[in-house]
């Protein structure tokens, strides 16, 4: 068993002894309006059968992190010292040297972004951006028109790259780069004594999790204002101060919201997921693992780790059109799924477990 799997299995066993890592019931939610609220008691209904996705093995070692869009692969080594972009037009390698590490590796059908961060977080991060159609590469860093900063969130979607920035007056702000024009803009800035993280960019907008300096912190999920307005638009129906993940999806002529809340602050990994469609319907998506929510294709995806000994780990999918389903589940127990990765038209997942490890990907349409 690999060292990674040893650590995963040991951690999972501890969670199981504490009555589960991701909530009170197994399986996704019913996909219907909850009986009380999306953050209320689980319904206890079993989840739907797995969705029919064509999962195929990804190249390379399972210990490395591989993302693909079907034509290109972006691989980050286990040590975080190298990222390799490989496709029909050749191979490009980004190396993190000395005190650096590859902190983020983002890929869609048009762009690849490799973020290299200072391990001590004393110097601004830099992002190497590659346009896949031409192979042209350029950099977003501390010397850009809207500079990067140390740490902070990174997100890619809809032709935009989101990152954190700090102004000359010390404001902590969201910046976005239009990758087609390379124009950077400074957007929404957090209020004093507040921060943000967990940016997720889709065609419907950029969602964030904001927090204050209370202990425990009060967390708010919201949609960043287009064009850099002053006010974040909070998600509706999210329990005050307990939100964790959030994203927005196009839904007909409107927008659907998907989120998670953490009911117990001493178990921040155990979340409850829900959605609100554009017409106002609230949908219970069931328990899941905080920090794993991801937009990919026209859907939202998140991980549900095993609740009871013998349960599989699941990748759950929800879209306004198709509802909720199990997209992938492990065999054998104990098992663990790393957060999924989106490559534009493909989703990838790494499964670690006693019965074997695998890293697979499937087209999402």
N, C-alpha and C positions, 0 to 999 in steps of 0.2 A: 504494500500500500504506500502511495507517495506521501511525502511529508505534508503536502497541502491537504490530502484526503484525511490523514491522521488528525490534523487540526480541525478540519471541518466536522468529522464524525464525532470527535470529542466534544466540540461545542454544541453540536446537535443533540448529543446524548444528554448534556446538561440541560438543554431547553426542554427535552422530553420529560425529564425528571421533574421539571417545574410546571408540568401540565400543558406544555405546548408552546411553540415559538410564535404562532401567528393567530391566536384567537381560540374560541371555544368549540368551533365545529369544523369538520373537514368538508372540502369541496367548495367551489365557487357559490356565490349567492344564487337565488332563484332567477335573477335577471328581471324581476318584476318590482313594482313599487313595494317598499318595505312596509311591514305592518305598523311600525311606529315611526322611526326615522332611519336614515341610512346608517347611523352610528348606534342604533339600538341593539336589542338582543338578536342573535343569529336565528335564522329560520329553521335550520337543521335539515333542510332539504338537500339531497345529493346534487352535485353539479352535473351539467350536461356531458354527453360523451365527447371525447376529444375531437376537435375540428380536424378536417382532412387537409393537413399540410404535408408537403413533400420534404421531409427532413432528410438532409444529406450530411455526411461527415465533412468537417472543415479540415484543410491541410494543416500540418504542423503538430506541435506538441500540445496536449491538453493544458499543460502548465502555463503556456503562453496564451495571450488573449487575442483572438482572431475575430475580425468583423469583415463581412463581405457584402457587396451589392450585386453579386452574381458574375461580375466581370473582374472586379478588383478586390484584393484582400488587403487589409491593414492589420499587421501583427505587431503586438507589443510583447517583448520578452518578459519572462517571469520576474526578472530583476528590475524591470522598468528602465533599462539603460539604452534600449534600442527600439525604434519603431520602423517597420519595413512596409512600404506600399508597393504591391506587386500586381501587375495587370498586363493587358495585351500590348502596351507600348513600353514595357520595361519595368525596372525596379528602382525605387528611390529609398534610401535609408537615412533616417534622422537619428543621430546619436546624442545621448545625454552624457556629458562627461563630468568627471570630478564630483562636485556637490550637486549635480542636477539629477532629475528623474523625469521620465515621461509620465505626466499626470493625467492626460486625457488624449484619446485617439478617436476622432469623430469621422464618420464616413456617410455619404449619401450617394445618389446616382451621379452627381455632378462634381462634388468637392470632397477632398480629404483634408483634415486638420489634425496636426500633431502638436500638442501643447507640452512644452518643456518647462518645468518649474524648478526653482531653487529649493533644495531639500530643507534649508534653514529658513526659507521664506524671508530673505533679506533683500532679494532683487526681484524686479517684476518678471512675470512669466513671459515667454515668447511662444507664438503660434506659427508654425510653418503651414501655410495654406497652399494646396495644389489644386489647380483646375484640371480635372481628369481628361477633358476633351483635348486640351493642348499640351498638358504636361508642365505648364508654366507654374512656378512656385514663387511665393512672396511671403513676407513676414509681417505679423502684427505683434508689437512689443512695447516696451516702455518708452520708446522714442516715436511711436505713432502719433498721428494727429490727436486721437483720443487714446491715451496710453493704457496699457495693461497695468495690473498691480500684482502684489504677492497674493497667492492663493485665490480664493473666490471661485465662482461658478463659470462654467463654459457650456455652451449649447449650440448645436447646429440644426438648421431647418429652414425650409422655404427660401433658400438662397441667402440666409442671414446667419451671421455668427454673433452670438451674445457672449459678453464677458463683463467682469467687474472693472471699475475704474475709480480712481480717487482724484478729486479736483484739487486745484491749488489751495482752496480754502478748507480742504479736509473732508468734503462731502463724499460719501460712499454711494456710487451711482452705477446704473446699468448702462452699458455701451453696446451698440449693435453696429456691425459692419455689413454693408450691402456688398456681397461678394462679387457680384457682377460689375459694379462700378468701383469697388474698393473704397467707397466713401464711408467714413466712420461718423457716428452721431452719438452724442451724450444724451441719454434718455432720463428716465425717472431716477430720482435720488432718494435714498432712505432718510427718514427723519432723524434728528439727533438722537443718539443712543440706540439706534436701530441698525440692523443689518439685513442681508438677504442671501439666499442660496437656492439651489434646486431649480434653476431656470430650465424651462422646456419650451422650445420654439416650434410652432406649427404655422400653417397658413392662416389659422384663426387668431394667432397672437402669441405673445410671450407671457407665460405664467411663472410666478415666483412664490417662494415661501419666505416671508419676512419674519423677523423676530426682534424682541426687545432685550434689554439687559437684566430682566427679572430672573429670579431663580425659584422655580423653573421658569424658563423663558415663555412668554406668551407669543404663539406663532399664528400668523395670518396668511392664508393663501389668497392670491389675487392676480389680476391681469394687469400687466404694465400698460400704461397709457401710450398709445401710438403717438410718436412725435415728441415725447418727453414731457408730458403734462405733470402736474404736481401730485395727483392723487391716484393711488392704486385702486382698482375696482375689486373689492373683496368678492370671493366666491360666495354664492348663496348656500344656505343650509349646512355650512360647515360649523361644527361645534366650536365655540369661541375658545381661542388660544390652543386648541389641540390639533390643528391641521399639520400635515407633514408633506405629502406629495400633492402636486396639482398640475393639470394640463388642460388645454382647451382643444376641441376638435370641431371642424366644420360639420354642421348638421342642417342639411337643407339650406334654407336662407338664413339660418341662425348659427348659434354656437352651443355646443355641448361642453359641460364641465365634468371632469373626472378628478377625484381626490381621495386622499386617505386621511384618517385621524388616528391618533395614538391615545387610546382611552386611559392607559396607566403610564404615568411618567417614569416609573421604575422598570418598565418593560417597553422601551421605545421601539424595539424591533417588531412588536406585535401591533399591527394596524388593522383597521377596518376600512374597506374601499367602497365607494359609492359613485354614482354619476347623476347628473341632471341633464336631461335632454333639452333641446331648444324650446320645446313646447311646455316645459316645466315638470315633466314626469321625473320623479325620484326613483333611482334604481339601486337596489342592494347588490353589490358585487361580491360580498363575502369577505372573509378574513384574508390577510396577506402580509407581506413583509415590507416594512417601511423602507423607503429609499430605492425601490425597484420599479416604480411606475415609469413607463416609457411610451412615447408616441411613435408609431411606425406604420406606414401606409395610412389607411383610413381608420385605424383602431388604436386603442390604448391597451397596454400589456403590463402585467405585474406578476411577481412570484408569490406563490403560496407554499411555504415550507411545511413539512409534515407536522401534524398536530399530535398524533398518537403513534406509538411504536408500530411499524408496519405500514403506515401510510406512505404514499408517494409524495414527492415534491412536484408541484404543478406550475406551469406557465399558463396564466389566465388571460383571455382576450375579450375585450368588449368594444363594440362599435355601435353607434346609434342605429345603423341599418340592420345589423345581424344579431345584436344582443350579446349575451355573455356565453362563453364556452371554454373548455379546457383545450388549449392548443398543444400542450406537450406535458407528459408526465413520466417520471422516472420508474424504473423497475428495481425491485430489491429495497432493503432498508438496513441501516439508515441511509438517507440521501439528501442532497443539497443542490440547489440551483443558484448559480451566480446571477446577478442582475442581467437581464437581457440587453442586447446591443442591436441597434438599428443601423442598417446599411442602405437606407433609402427604400428600395424595393424588396429587401431581404431582412429577416430577423435572425439573430444568432443567439444561442444559449449554451452555457457550459454546465454540465451535470457531473457532480462528484458523488460517489457512493460506494458502499461496501461491495456491490456487485459489478463495479467497473465505472470508469470515467469516460465521458464522451463530450465532444464539442461539435455541435451541429447547426445547420442553418436551413431556412426554408424561404421561398418567395412568398410575399404577402399580397401580391397583385398590384 
